[in-house]
């Protein structure tokens, strides 16, 4: 059974993310506003392994005030190949140039 969508209103929108409140009704009749976060473009991430080692970024995230290990990742620009985006993001975030086997 599917949820019924009665309407939607945008709360925030930017080139990076949008947030909407969607008026939904779940099977069984309960109706409420549900938060929906949308990313306006595709993303690309890389798990780069060389000589048994994995390339990661040690990064602080202010929202959760935590630091952790992440893979290089980012947005795929319009009409950009996801592999090219992965190479670009890896270079931008780590300074390492990716070379793919032929």
Helices and strands as residue ranges (DSSP letters): E 4-13, E 18-25, E 31-38, E 43-45, E 49-50, E 53-54, E 57-61, E 66-70, E 73-75, H 82-94
